């Protein structure tokens, strides 16, 4: 019993079975690490191309515009829903209330189509009646104009409640040849963008400094290169050195000719201590339509269309900012203007271009307007030098008001 219990256990031959073989465990770890190192690295699958119908985060939207140049379609909420929904046609959605409502809308549309056919027969019958029975050409023409206007209203009422039409319009697939899409686009423009435009025009006194009155009926968008210019925004002189690109969206059917005039009413006149107006661009006979809206001022033909080439906007050092008003005039009854006749009107006042004479002599009506501003910056001197404009080395300063002559008051009145 002298030996302790621990010594007797170590002398037992079964003790070697209970002990842990550290060398064997270490070898297993080495073999496992060798297998991991020898295994091939899996290559991640290629990224799926971005779909403008399903991008639902701001980061993916910016990436889509940057890589493909496409804009997301519809609202962000709709695009997020399309990622997890089944691809069921919109008009076949399995909702009983939706389908019942569509039946009512289809019945109303059938009724409007019958009215359209009846109105077309009335117009054809009115055209066949001799002018003498109407009491003159003016009376007959006015009646036909009213009947055609009512026909266009019936076409709009036939499709205004169609959910498929609204869906295509919100997705950006509207066909501007159809009256309903022109009506929806016009209404969307008047609800926000036109209000902002009129606010800037009135706030910066384009009316009446440049034009006495304007009621825009066409949307005009302005862009220098890739930069879209908002109404009243400041544009760098180096960016506005080249002619801009216009997008003139009209909302009534048919092709017509328009004239584009760019005026600067803030040219300082040192002799009169006031301001004069200057024409920076004038072009006539520009064809546009509801589906043909893009107008590049640099691509117009010289002589036949461009009568005053693009003069880069510039403001002399020390002068306040200059307002550049872009005016779009619809030519009388959509007819072409003879360049020689327009040139005769322009040369009556020597080098001075008078907008009122141009509109009065040719019966042009303003239908669109845009506005941007320019001010002296680091690149203005170089722009003026390249364009051959003098005055880049002259700094204008405001004349200090003359002080009133001092007259000493009689001191007796204070005694």
Secondary structure, 3 states (H helix, E strand, C coil): CCCCHHHHHHCCCCHHHHCCCHHHHHHHHHHHHHHHHHCCCCCCCCCCCCCCCCCCCHHHHHHHHHHHCCCCCCCHHHHHHHHHCCCCCHHHCCCHHHHHHHHHHHHHHHHHHHHHHHHHHHHHHHHHCCHHHHCCHHHHHHHHHHHHHHHHHHHHHHHCCCHHHHHHHHCCCCCCCCHHHHHHHHHHHHHCHHHHHHHHHHHCCHHHHCCCCCCCCCEEEEEECCEEECCCEECCCCHHHCCCEEEEECCCCCCEEEEEEEEEEEEEECCCCEEEEEEEEEEEEEEECCCCCEEEHHHCCECCCEEECCCCCCCCECCCCEEEEEEEEECHHHCCCCHHHHHHHHHHHCCCCCHHHHHHHHCCEEEEEEEEEECCCCCHHHHHHHCCCCCCCCECCCCCCCCCCCCCCCHHHHC
